[in-house]
């Protein structure tokens, strides 16, 4: 190695040399390395022999310091000792505390299926079915079986799709359950054995070693070189060293060493179970698409209701219609006006979109999330494993050297002092920094290696350099441990510089790793060397993924703001934010409880959350609260994550996104699961979702326009001419229309560059304009046929009755059917385009489906002599007349669209912008809440899972205990106290036996 012959640095001045100069006592140097502050254990200030704590005592810090309770007090609280429980006592406690797993309430599948027929849109169609089969009896006519069968078929198709979605969505809690360790090593009746982890109880003594999953929340009684990876639970990127008395969480993984501990909490009362209970805890929210469906449904219901009431008064009271004749007219409005296929059409559109997203390696687990992704305005992203790689790395740009060694030399020597197999995270990062892992042992012969231990806090290697035969020794570890060993260059200047470098690292969230080197005289590798010399300082951090910065820039270009929400510390969050261009306006999680500081620039917590680039040191409750508050401010939120600790926020967010490599718990709670590393897939997903959104918006305008068109048109015809159109033909029109419109899922549309939103005022305005215009086209045609002989005289055609034409001529019904069927479907080409309809080419599938539907409609018109409904086939001349009539009326539709944009739509948008500016002038609005009536109304359309919510309410921990943001120990102490309370209320039978 080139650096082998380099001259060592200057030796530090020895005490003998400086005895003549009396110097003032040097201050004790503290190297403020990055890491958690350690706190000592405390005693519970109550009589632990009585263990009669009341609930309020748990919060009285004069009696019990909940932050840290010594392990002896834990044993007294749990009424156990290090020999474990007896089999009898463990069985009693199993009855008392329940199994160590999350319970899921099963729901009856049939009832779940039928529940999808319980919403206002379905009610109207069910009422129509009842009218067709029950109320239509009488006056010598049989029940209306064709209409009844058609309506029921539509209902079942819609319910089947919703049922399938919900049954597949129930995997959130199941995945959390499956993540619990299935087996546990436990000490009972004084001996160790392996049991199902589900029968662990508080007070059990358990043991685990490297590679094991911690089976329950516990306090360690013995720990040998233990390192625990709890990134999936708390979001901390580095494995945490644990010592006796520390707490370990259920579901975390032991990365190093072995330990024994006493179980303090099981099942739903664990930290892990707490996260599970938050999944699906959206009791006050309904899916966004369901809210839109509710409002569109209300629009259609109100429209239909008005005209049904009008028909009842006019037809029965005014025209003195017979009972059955009036019902047929009302059925026309009910069947034609209700967009019963809307949920089905939108589901097909979303399902096809999900397949398209799968090409970008994004698996959609809740298809309605695609629509919500199109409108997302804020992306809340977890850091560890999402924005970053969750793999520790040496930052080559910040390496500091203190002697004649280069940065590359420091890395190589640090790699010598690292394990090459069975590595911990730090050793892995150092060896990988070489590029070629074999270099860590190339050219040297290993003579002695001392692995990292919590006492020395360093590793050390003694080796023989093969090229020169010299013995050398390298050590790496915590800064304060290494500098104490360095005698050769431990000068005031070097120590000052080292102290400053370590502080600089800590301020940037980088962990410092010091490296020292010495030579050993002679051939005895156990002899002391010539004194260690500090040669370098390595910075360790969790680096951003390669594509993350570009992804964030792309998201910003699409109008989506990114906020980092991480369990790591504030310094790490700020450094990551700077590296990614997110900004460093990061705040610690405690501000979510305390609010903005007095005199700060933020007037409220909501304003602070909006201004923040991210939050650090957060726990599940905080992530959940951040998302909830942003939603309350009117934003649609997406949340990305990979750990079990992200599951509650993933569930609460409008769109939960589990990144590649995420835990089963995160995947179960997420709406979209990425199968490729990084966030670039999200940009593709956002663009694709906006394409899908445009398709759904186009359909919504079309569906509402058809409702207006059918209801108003046939009501006017009934009022004007006593026109009794057969309900079955309306059903045929609806089936052909919806079959054609389903090809919109493959239509060509351009995504918007800003988040999409459902502006229902615009949709309804377009729908009313188009609907009334199409109504005029049909009424005008009937008027010409009824009032004149123009078509008969000009084209030589005729109807079943001679002039004056009967309003209920079966051939006139067929003419009206064909006219309505053709121009109603043609409307989609106008609603799907922003310019003239011929300027934006539709998909081939849409064109083919439209042509096929028109051919079928024309064939029905030519040959449809059906005895069960009042229609009769018409001649080719009438079919040609209808086609030409529709073409003439179709051309002005584009001009109606342009006129609407220039007048009504322009006014609506200006009003909306003025309102937004007014809100901005008054600062961030307070959290908006909806009325209970509105919430109930929207919930009637909800296709979201409900049994997960019931599971959350069923678990024992609930919302009774709140966890202080920055202190995990407090949570563990509360657990121990709660178990102690329960045991005190339910004393062991053997405990009360007199001695």
Secondary structure, 3 states (H helix, E strand, C coil): CHHHHCCCCCCCCCCCCCCCCCCCCCCCCCCCCCCCCCCCCECCCCCCCCCCCCHHHHHCCCCCCCCCECHHHHHHHHCCCCCCECHHHHHHHHHHHCCCCCCCCCCCHHHHHHHHHCCHHHHHHHHHHHHHHHHCCECCECCCHHHHHHHHHHHHHHHHHHHHHHHHCCHHHHHHHHCCCCEEEEEECCEEEEEEHHHCCCCCEEEEECCCECCCEEEEEEEEEEEEECHHHHCCCCCEEECCCCEECCCCEEEEEEEEEEEEECHHHCHHHHHHHHCCCCCCCCCHHHHHHHHHHHHHHHHHHHHHHHHHHHHHHHCCCCHHHHHHHHHHHHHHHCCCCHHHHHHHHHHHHHHHHHCCCEEECCCHHHHHHHCCCEEEECHHHHHEEEEEEECHHHCEECCCCCHHHHHHHHHHCCCCCCCCHHHHHHHHCCCCHHHHCCCEEEEEEECCCCCCCEEEEEEEECCCCCEEEEEEECHHHHHHHECCCCCHHHHHHHHHHHHHHHHCCCEEEEEEEEEECCCCCCCCCCCEEEEEEEEEEEEECCCHHHHHHHHHHCCCEEEEECCCCHHHHHHHHHHHCCCCCEEECCHHHHCCCCCCCCCCHHHHHHHCCEEECCCHHHHHHHHHHHHHCCCCEEEEECCHHHHHHHHHCCEEEECCCCCHHHHHHCCEEECCCCCHHHHHHHHHHHHHHHHHHHHHHHHHHHHHHHHHHHHHHHHHHCCCCCHHHHHHHHHHHHHHHHHHHHCCCCCCCCCCCCCHHHHHHHHHHHHHHHHHHHHHHHHHHHHCCHHHHHHCCCCCCCCCCCCCCHHHHHHHHHHHHHHHHHHHHHHCCCCCHHHCCCCHHHHHHHHHHHHHHHHHHHHCCCCCCCCCCCCHHHHHHHHHHHHHHHHCHHHHHHHHHHHHHHHHHHHHHHHHHHHHHCCCCCCCCCCHHHHHHHHCCCCCCCHHHHHHHHCCCCCCCCCCCCCHHHHHHHHHHHHHHHHHHCCCCHHHCCC
